[in-house]
Amino acid sequence: MNTVKHIISRYTSFLWGILGPLGMWGVFLAAVLDGGAFGLPIDIVVAGYVSQNHRRWIAYALMAAIGSAIGSLVIYAIGYAGGEELLRKRVTPERFKKLHNAFDQHPFWSLMFPAMLPPPTPFKMFALAAGVAEMGITHFILAIFFGRVLRFSALALLVMQFGPGEVHKLRIFFSHHFHWILLTITVLILFWWIVRRMLTRRTARTHPASPVTK
């Protein structure tokens, strides 16, 4: 365990040595690379910048969100150009069908929701699925941007409140209990959707539409 912590510490120091002098453009660059194909620890990068300068947390969150949306265009292009076979190799047929149906019915939310979640959410799989489903590029960028803004803003607030060390512990907890947390969020969303549907039906019964007169 100490060896792993030492490796992570050395890697973080090395990464910070490269990105630190770039200012907020370092956050942007890291997010672009992470959104593309390199898989950098963008949460650690954002947390490091915020811990160094609390007053610029909004700028860091926005730059990271913009960079992530731009970098993800690489995955989108692969899916759009013919990545269906690649996606089929990475997921089960049942999973592929669910992804396809989700992007057909609710493309924006099907991408924004995963963009909000930290690792180990397989976000690149969703970005690839969006390209395969030929999701509109504007909606693709906006879905990632808004999802990432919420994610990085929450991360920044946690860093300012508890410090980067406690946030790292929270990230480990999320990784170890990812499926239970995802199930809880899904149940809450389903509950909200059912309540909203019931209220809509009740409103429709209480205030029926007036007949059209000629």
C-alpha positions in Angstrom: 0.0 0.0 0.0 2.8 2.4 0.8 4.5 1.6 -2.5 1.3 2.4 -4.4 0.9 5.7 -2.5 4.5 6.5 -3.3 4.0 5.9 -7.0 0.8 8.0 -7.1 2.6 10.8 -5.2 5.6 10.7 -7.6 3.3 10.6 -10.6 1.2 13.5 -9.3 4.3 15.6 -8.6 5.6 14.9 -12.1 2.2 15.8 -13.7 1.9 18.9 -11.6 5.5 20.0 -12.6 4.4 19.9 -16.3 1.0 21.5 -16.0 1.5 23.9 -13.1 3.4 26.6 -15.0 0.7 26.6 -17.7 -1.9 28.1 -15.3 -5.5 27.4 -16.1 -4.4 26.3 -19.6 -2.8 23.3 -17.9 -6.3 22.3 -16.7 -7.6 22.7 -20.2 -4.7 20.7 -21.8 -5.1 17.9 -19.3 -8.9 17.7 -19.9 -8.4 17.6 -23.7 -6.0 14.7 -23.4 -8.2 12.9 -20.8 -11.3 13.4 -23.0 -9.4 12.0 -26.0 -7.5 8.8 -25.6 -4.8 9.3 -22.9 -6.9 9.0 -19.7 -5.1 11.4 -17.4 -6.3 11.7 -13.8 -8.2 14.9 -14.5 -9.9 15.0 -11.1 -6.5 15.1 -9.4 -5.4 17.8 -11.7 -8.4 20.0 -11.0 -8.2 19.3 -7.3 -4.5 20.3 -7.4 -5.3 23.6 -9.1 -8.2 24.5 -6.8 -6.1 23.7 -3.7 -3.5 26.1 -4.9 -5.9 29.0 -5.7 -9.5 28.8 -4.3 -10.6 32.0 -5.8 -10.3 30.7 -9.4 -12.2 27.5 -8.9 -15.0 28.5 -11.3 -12.4 29.2 -14.0 -10.7 25.8 -13.4 -14.1 24.0 -13.6 -15.1 25.8 -16.8 -11.7 25.2 -18.5 -11.7 21.5 -17.5 -15.3 21.1 -18.8 -14.5 22.8 -22.1 -11.3 20.8 -22.6 -13.2 17.6 -21.8 -15.9 18.3 -24.4 -13.3 19.2 -27.0 -11.2 16.2 -26.3 -14.2 13.8 -26.4 -14.7 14.8 -30.1 -12.0 12.3 -30.9 -14.1 9.4 -29.5 -17.2 10.9 -31.1 -15.5 10.9 -34.5 -14.4 7.3 -34.2 -18.0 6.3 -33.3 -19.5 8.4 -36.1 -17.1 7.2 -38.7 -18.0 3.5 -38.1 -17.3 2.6 -34.5 -20.3 0.3 -34.1 -18.2 -2.8 -34.4 -15.8 -1.5 -31.8 -18.6 -0.7 -29.4 -20.1 -4.2 -29.9 -16.8 -5.7 -28.9 -16.7 -3.7 -25.7 -20.3 -4.4 -24.5 -22.7 -7.3 -24.4 -25.5 -7.4 -27.0 -28.0 -6.5 -24.3 -26.0 -3.5 -23.2 -25.5 -2.4 -26.8 -29.3 -2.5 -27.4 -29.9 -0.5 -24.2 -27.4 2.1 -25.2 -28.8 2.4 -28.7 -32.4 2.8 -27.4 -31.3 5.4 -24.8 -29.6 7.6 -27.4 -32.5 7.2 -29.7 -35.0 8.4 -27.0 -33.0 10.7 -24.7 -29.6 11.5 -26.3 -28.8 14.6 -24.3 -29.5 13.1 -20.9 -27.9 9.7 -21.8 -24.6 11.5 -22.2 -24.9 14.3 -19.7 -25.6 11.9 -16.8 -22.4 9.8 -17.3 -20.4 13.0 -17.8 -21.4 14.1 -14.3 -20.0 10.9 -12.6 -16.4 10.4 -11.6 -14.4 7.2 -12.4 -14.9 4.3 -12.7 -17.8 5.4 -14.9 -16.9 4.2 -18.4 -17.6 7.6 -19.9 -15.7 7.0 -23.2 -18.0 4.1 -23.9 -21.0 6.5 -23.7 -19.1 9.1 -25.9 -18.5 6.3 -28.4 -22.1 5.2 -28.3 -23.2 8.8 -29.0 -21.1 8.9 -32.1 -22.4 5.5 -33.2 -26.0 6.8 -32.7 -25.0 9.9 -34.8 -26.0 12.3 -32.0 -25.9 15.9 -33.1 -22.4 17.4 -32.5 -23.8 20.5 -30.8 -25.9 18.5 -28.4 -22.9 16.2 -27.8 -20.6 19.1 -26.8 -23.2 20.7 -24.6 -24.1 17.5 -22.8 -20.5 16.9 -21.9 -19.9 20.5 -21.0 -22.8 20.8 -18.6 -22.2 17.4 -17.1 -18.5 18.2 -16.5 -19.3 21.6 -15.2 -21.4 20.1 -12.5 -18.8 17.4 -11.7 -15.8 19.7 -11.5 -17.7 22.4 -9.6 -18.7 19.8 -7.0 -15.1 18.6 -6.9 -13.8 22.1 -6.4 -16.3 22.8 -3.6 -15.3 19.6 -1.8 -11.6 20.5 -2.1 -12.2 23.9 -0.7 -14.2 22.5 2.2 -12.3 19.4 3.1 -9.0 19.5 1.3 -7.6 17.3 -1.6 -6.8 14.5 0.8 -10.3 13.9 1.9 -11.5 14.2 -1.7 -9.1 11.4 -2.6 -10.6 9.2 0.1 -14.1 10.0 -1.2 -13.0 9.0 -4.7 -11.7 5.7 -3.4 -15.0 5.1 -1.6 -16.9 5.9 -4.8 -14.7 3.4 -6.8 -15.3 0.6 -4.3 -19.0 1.1 -4.1 -19.7 2.3 -7.6 -22.5 -0.1 -8.4 -24.4 0.6 -5.2 -24.1 4.4 -5.7 -25.2 4.1 -9.3 -28.1 2.0 -8.3 -29.2 4.5 -5.7 -29.0 7.4 -8.2 -31.0 5.4 -10.7 -33.7 4.6 -8.2 -33.9 8.3 -7.2 -34.2 9.4 -10.8 -36.8 6.7 -11.5 -38.8 7.8 -8.4 -38.6 11.5 -9.5 -39.8 10.5 -13.0 -42.8 8.5 -11.6 -43.8 11.3 -9.3 -43.6 13.8 -12.1 -45.6 11.6 -14.4 -48.3 11.2 -11.7 -48.5 14.9 -11.2 -48.8 15.5 -14.9 -51.6 13.1 -15.2 -53.4 14.6 -12.2 -53.1 18.0 -13.7 -54.5 16.8 -17.0 -57.5 15.3 -15.3 -58.1 18.4 -13.2 -57.7 20.8 -16.1 -58.8 18.9 -19.3 -58.0 20.6 -22.6 -60.8 22.7 -23.9 -62.4 21.4 -27.1 -61.5 23.3 -30.2 -64.4 25.3 -31.5 -64.8 26.3 -35.1 
